[in-house]
Amino acid sequence: MLSILSCIVSCLDEDGGVPRLEVGQDFTDSNVRIISIDTFTVELSTFKFDSINSSSSNRLLLGQYNDEYFGRVRSSNYFELTALNYSLPEDAELDSIALILGYDRYFYSDTTKVARMNVHVLTDEVNPEDDIFYNTSILPFEATPITTRNYLPEPFDEDSLHISLPLDFGQTIFDLISDGDINDDEELRRKFKGFTLQPGEDDDASIIGFSKNSENTYLRFFYTVPGEFGDDEEIFDLFIDPATIIPNSFNNITSDVAGTFLEPLIDQEINLLSKDSEDRSYIQGGIGYATRIQFPSIRKIYDIPGTGTILNATLQIKPPPQVFSDVLPIRDSLFVDIADQNNELVDRLFNGRGGVFATINEENIEFNEVVYEIPVGFYLEQELEEAPTIDNALVLFSRNYNQTVDRIVLEGESSTDFRARLILTYAIYDEE
């Protein structure tokens, strides 16, 4: 069938109508008609995952901003530190201490606004109950920060952010190490649990990504050792251990959606239909919002007389141009998974070429129009073969879903600007 498709398409009626082609013995002398259909119902809705694994993230996320659609979006982080060894000269003298946070070049929202960082000391160990920390996880910490820093994020112009810490805080840890009272990670953990970085309560700025790599982010002690020919300047670092099996850091990511369409989504099994949210659906990483897509009328294809097969099926969905910008960017592709009736992910979407993504049609960009396209022919064939019918759905969410706050708004199936639509090419080869 596919081998003759180009021939069929090239033989359109002179009037531009549906082509009809006699193909000979390959189809037992049947007439083959190719028809294009874009009237099948596409149903979009939004749901929210109960939680997301944020301890497997490669970055620390920090900041807060207000969003027209997603409310007040906020991220704080929690982490413990370790050392290569716990050896300091007994006569070492501490000069200063600083927390160095290396930018990893991720940001979301407006980095031209000043943000606040509060550095608090944890009062409980970074030790998950189920070997996982989630975006909803929190740990207790001292109410008063050891330092507060107002800063203008420069994720592309600077390598790192330098935060000076009080000398007396560092002196306590430094003395315990140099005196031999802290010799390993467990002894350090008893004296110093780690840090949490909290954004300012009233911030409306951006969320910034900081690296967890030990070469970029660390707690640095600057000290000197008296020598015969003057003092020798040295450094000692504590860092986030990249090789640990048990998670030692995570991001707590929340949003206050009171008064928005998203407020009712308090359980993963609740679906907010796009018709009930201004003909739009929503996606946001970190928080857990995702778009659910179903094709409730697809079985009406059997109402078409004759025997046929789906040659091609493409789902087109458009983000309204006014809802994204340079500071609130959208990505050029989205993950596409399959979920069950409870919105539990059961599989990736695949076709004959491998994993399927929602990708932006590059041709439309030339006309200043951003449209995501998803090849769904293989998926629809599987859905049509199911007996009994299973209440599955496609789910769209952003890439790096557990370590970003990327968000996107999509036009629904009844939008007057650009309705989400399924364009299906169907071949009928045994017409009754």
C-alpha positions in Angstrom: 0.0 0.0 0.0 2.7 2.5 1.0 4.7 1.6 -2.2 2.0 2.9 -4.4 1.0 5.9 -2.3 3.1 8.4 -4.3 1.4 7.1 -7.5 -2.0 7.5 -6.1 -1.4 11.0 -4.8 -0.1 12.0 -8.2 -3.2 10.9 -10.0 -5.7 13.4 -8.6 -8.9 14.1 -10.5 -8.7 17.2 -12.8 -11.4 18.8 -10.7 -9.2 18.3 -7.6 -11.6 15.8 -6.1 -10.9 12.5 -4.3 -8.5 10.4 -6.4 -9.7 7.0 -7.7 -7.1 4.6 -9.1 -7.3 1.1 -10.5 -4.2 -0.7 -9.2 -4.4 -4.2 -10.7 -3.8 -7.5 -9.2 -1.9 -6.2 -6.1 -5.4 -5.4 -4.7 -7.3 -8.1 -6.5 -8.7 -5.7 -9.0 -10.2 -3.5 -6.3 -10.6 0.3 -6.7 -8.5 2.2 -4.2 -9.7 5.6 -2.9 -7.5 7.9 -0.8 -9.4 10.3 1.4 -8.3 13.0 3.9 -10.3 13.5 7.0 -9.9 16.2 9.7 -13.3 16.0 11.4 -12.6 13.4 14.0 -13.0 14.8 17.5 -9.9 15.7 19.5 -10.4 16.0 23.2 -7.8 17.9 25.3 -7.7 18.1 29.0 -5.2 19.0 31.8 -4.2 16.9 34.8 -1.6 17.1 37.5 0.8 14.4 38.6 0.6 13.8 42.4 4.4 14.1 42.6 7.6 14.1 40.5 11.0 12.6 41.4 13.1 15.7 41.9 16.1 14.0 43.6 17.3 12.6 40.2 17.7 16.2 38.9 21.1 17.4 37.7 20.5 20.9 38.9 19.5 23.0 41.9 16.5 25.2 41.1 15.9 28.4 43.0 13.6 31.4 42.6 10.0 32.6 42.3 7.9 34.4 39.8 4.2 35.1 39.2 2.6 33.6 36.1 -0.7 34.6 34.5 -1.8 31.0 34.0 0.2 29.0 36.6 0.0 31.3 39.6 3.0 31.9 41.8 5.7 29.4 40.8 8.4 28.8 43.5 11.4 26.5 43.8 13.7 25.9 46.7 16.4 23.3 47.1 17.9 21.1 49.8 21.3 19.4 49.9 24.0 17.9 52.1 27.7 18.1 51.5 30.8 15.9 51.6 34.6 16.1 51.2 37.3 14.1 49.4 39.0 13.8 52.8 38.7 15.3 56.2 42.3 16.5 56.8 43.3 20.0 57.8 46.5 21.2 59.5 46.2 21.7 63.2 47.7 25.2 62.9 45.5 26.2 60.0 43.7 29.6 60.4 40.4 30.2 58.7 40.2 33.5 56.8 36.8 33.3 55.2 34.0 31.0 53.9 31.8 31.2 50.9 29.1 29.2 49.1 29.9 29.1 45.4 26.9 28.2 43.1 27.8 27.5 39.5 25.3 28.6 36.9 24.2 25.8 34.6 22.6 28.3 32.1 19.0 27.3 32.8 16.6 30.1 33.7 12.9 30.7 33.4 11.1 34.1 33.6 12.7 37.6 34.0 16.4 37.6 34.9 16.6 41.4 34.7 14.8 41.6 38.1 16.7 41.4 41.4 16.1 38.1 43.3 16.6 37.2 46.9 18.3 34.1 48.3 18.0 33.0 51.9 20.6 30.4 53.1 19.3 28.3 55.9 21.0 25.4 57.8 19.1 22.1 57.9 18.0 20.6 61.2 17.3 17.1 59.8 19.4 14.8 57.6 18.9 14.6 53.9 17.7 11.0 54.0 14.6 10.0 52.0 12.2 7.4 53.4 11.6 5.7 50.1 15.0 6.4 48.5 13.4 9.2 46.6 12.7 12.9 47.2 9.8 14.4 45.3 8.9 18.0 44.2 6.6 18.0 47.2 9.2 16.9 49.7 10.5 19.3 52.4 12.9 19.1 55.3 13.0 21.2 58.6 15.5 24.0 58.8 16.5 26.8 61.1 14.0 29.7 60.8 16.6 32.4 60.7 18.9 32.3 57.6 22.7 32.5 58.2 22.8 35.0 55.4 20.6 36.7 52.9 21.7 37.8 49.5 20.0 40.0 46.9 21.4 39.3 43.4 20.8 39.9 39.7 21.1 36.5 38.0 23.6 36.3 35.2 23.4 32.7 34.0 25.2 33.5 30.7 27.5 36.3 31.6 29.0 34.8 34.8 30.2 31.3 35.7 29.0 31.3 39.3 27.4 33.2 42.2 29.7 33.9 45.2 27.9 34.1 48.6 29.9 35.0 51.6 28.9 33.3 54.8 29.5 34.3 58.4 33.0 33.5 59.7 31.7 32.1 63.0 29.5 29.6 61.2 32.5 28.3 59.2 34.8 28.5 62.2 32.8 25.8 64.1 33.0 23.3 61.2 36.6 24.2 60.4 37.8 23.6 64.0 36.0 20.3 64.3 37.7 19.0 61.2 41.2 20.4 62.0 40.9 19.0 65.6 40.0 15.5 64.3 36.4 15.5 65.6 35.0 15.2 62.1 36.7 12.4 60.1 34.0 11.1 57.7 30.7 11.9 56.2 28.7 10.5 59.1 30.5 12.6 61.6 30.0 15.7 59.5 26.3 14.9 59.2 25.9 14.8 62.9 27.4 18.3 63.2 26.2 19.9 60.0 23.1 18.5 58.1 23.4 20.7 55.0 21.7 23.7 53.5 18.4 24.8 52.0 18.3 27.8 49.7 14.9 29.6 49.8 13.8 32.4 47.5 12.4 35.7 48.9 8.8 35.5 50.0 7.8 38.5 47.8 10.0 37.8 44.8 8.6 38.1 41.3 11.7 37.5 39.3 12.9 34.2 37.8 13.9 30.6 38.6 17.6 29.9 38.1 19.4 26.6 37.6 22.6 25.9 39.5 24.9 23.0 38.8 25.3 20.1 41.2 28.8 19.3 39.7 31.5 19.4 42.4 33.7 21.5 40.1 31.1 24.2 39.9 29.2 24.3 43.2 30.8 23.9 46.6 31.3 25.3 50.1 34.8 26.7 50.2 36.9 27.4 53.3 39.8 29.8 52.6 42.6 29.4 55.2 46.3 30.0 55.8 49.0 27.9 57.4 52.0 29.7 59.1 55.2 29.0 57.3 58.9 29.9 57.6 58.7 32.3 54.7 55.2 33.6 55.3 51.7 32.3 55.4 50.6 29.7 52.8 47.1 30.3 51.4 45.0 27.1 51.0 41.4 26.0 50.3 39.2 23.2 51.6 35.9 22.3 49.9 32.7 20.6 50.8 30.5 19.6 47.8 27.5 17.6 46.7 28.6 14.0 46.2 27.8 13.0 42.6 28.4 9.3 43.2 26.1 8.6 46.1 23.4 6.0 45.7 21.0 7.5 48.2 19.8 11.0 47.0 21.5 13.8 48.8 19.7 16.8 47.2 16.4 17.7 45.7 14.2 20.6 44.6 10.9 21.5 46.2 8.8 23.0 43.5 5.3 24.4 44.1 2.7 26.8 42.6 -0.1 28.7 44.1 -3.0 28.4 41.6 -5.7 29.8 43.8 -8.3 31.6 41.6 -7.0 30.0 38.3 -8.5 27.3 36.1 -5.9 24.9 37.6 -7.1 25.2 41.2 -9.5 22.1 41.0 -6.6 19.8 40.1 -5.9 18.4 43.5 -5.7 14.7 42.5 -4.0 13.0 39.6 -7.2 11.3 38.4 -9.0 14.7 37.9 -9.1 15.9 34.3 -9.8 19.5 33.4 -11.4 19.6 30.0 -10.2 22.4 27.7 -13.8 23.5 27.1 -13.8 24.3 30.8 -10.6 26.4 30.7 -11.1 28.8 27.8 -10.4 26.1 25.2 -6.9 25.6 26.4 -4.8 22.9 28.0 -1.6 23.3 30.1 1.8 21.8 30.7 4.4 22.6 33.3 7.5 20.8 34.3 8.6 20.6 38.0 5.0 21.2 39.2 3.5 18.3 37.3 0.8 19.7 34.9 0.4 17.7 31.7 -1.9 17.6 28.7 -4.1 14.5 28.1 -5.4 13.8 24.5 -8.1 11.4 23.4 -9.9 10.7 20.1 -13.4 9.8 21.3 -14.9 9.5 17.8 -12.1 7.6 16.0 -14.2 4.4 15.8 -16.6 6.2 13.5 -14.0 5.4 10.8 -15.8 2.1 10.6 -18.9 4.0 9.3 -17.0 4.6 6.1 -18.2 2.0 3.5 -15.6 -0.6 2.5 -12.4 -2.0 4.0 -9.7 0.5 4.6 -6.5 1.3 6.5 -4.9 4.4 8.0 -2.0 5.5 5.8 -1.1 8.5 7.9 -2.4 10.5 10.9 -1.0 13.7 12.2 -2.2 15.6 15.3 -1.6 19.4 15.1 -1.7 21.6 18.2 -0.7 25.2 18.5 0.5 27.3 21.4 -1.0 30.8 21.3 1.8 33.2 20.3 0.9 35.6 23.1 1.7 33.1 25.9 5.4 32.5 25.2 8.3 34.9 24.8 12.1 35.1 25.2 11.8 35.0 29.1 9.0 32.3 29.0 10.3 30.2 26.1 8.8 27.0 24.7 10.9 24.0 23.6 11.1 22.7 20.1 9.8 19.2 21.2 7.7 17.6 23.8 7.6 14.0 25.1 4.5 11.9 24.2 3.6 9.0 26.5 0.5 6.8 26.9 -1.5 6.9 30.1 -4.3 4.8 31.5 -7.6 5.9 32.8 -6.0 7.0 36.1 -3.4 9.1 34.3 -0.6 6.7 35.2 2.0 6.5 32.5 2.2 3.0 31.0 4.5 3.4 28.0 6.2 5.8 25.6 4.6 6.4 22.2 6.4 4.5 19.5 6.1 4.0 15.8 8.1 2.1 13.2 11.0 4.6 13.6 11.2 4.6 17.4 10.1 7.0 20.0 7.6 9.7 19.0 7.9 13.4 19.9 5.7 16.4 19.4 7.9 18.6 17.2 7.4 22.1 15.8 6.7 22.2 12.0 9.7 24.1 10.7 7.8 25.2 7.5 5.1 27.0 9.6 7.8 28.9 11.5 8.7 30.7 8.3 5.2 32.2 8.5 5.6 33.1 12.2 3.3 30.3 13.2 4.4 27.7 15.8 2.5 24.4 15.4 3.4 21.1 17.1 2.8 18.0 15.1 2.6 14.4 16.4 2.5 11.3 14.1 -0.2 9.2 15.7 -1.2 6.7 12.9 0.4 3.7 14.6 -1.2 4.6 17.9 -4.7 4.9 16.3 -4.3 1.5 14.6 -3.6 0.0 18.0 -6.5 1.7 19.5 -8.9 0.5 16.8 -7.7 -3.1 17.3 -8.4 -3.1 21.1 -11.2 -5.2 22.2 -12.7 -4.3 24.6 -12.0 -0.6 24.3 -9.5 0.7 26.9 -9.6 4.3 28.2 -6.1 5.1 27.2 -4.8 8.6 26.2 -1.8 10.4 24.9 0.0 12.6 27.4 2.2 15.6 26.5 4.8 17.0 28.8 8.1 18.9 28.5 11.5 17.3 28.3 13.6 17.4 31.4 10.3 17.4 33.2 11.8 16.8 36.7 14.4 19.6 36.6 12.7 22.5 34.8 9.6 24.7 35.3 9.1 25.0 31.5 5.5 25.6 30.8 3.3 25.7 27.7 -0.3 26.6 26.9 -2.0 24.8 24.0 -5.1 25.7 22.0 -8.0 23.2 22.5 -10.2 21.5 20.1 -12.8 24.3 20.0 -10.5 27.2 19.8 -11.5 29.9 17.3 -7.9 30.8 16.6 -6.5 27.4 15.8 -8.4 24.2 16.9 -6.4 21.1 17.8 -7.1 18.8 14.9 -6.4 15.3 13.7 -5.5 15.1 10.0 -6.0 11.5 8.8 -5.2 9.9 5.4 -7.3 6.8 4.8 -7.2 4.3 2.0 -10.3 2.3 1.0 -9.4 -0.7 -1.1 -12.6 -2.9 -0.8 -15.4 -0.5 -1.3 -18.9 -2.0 -0.9 
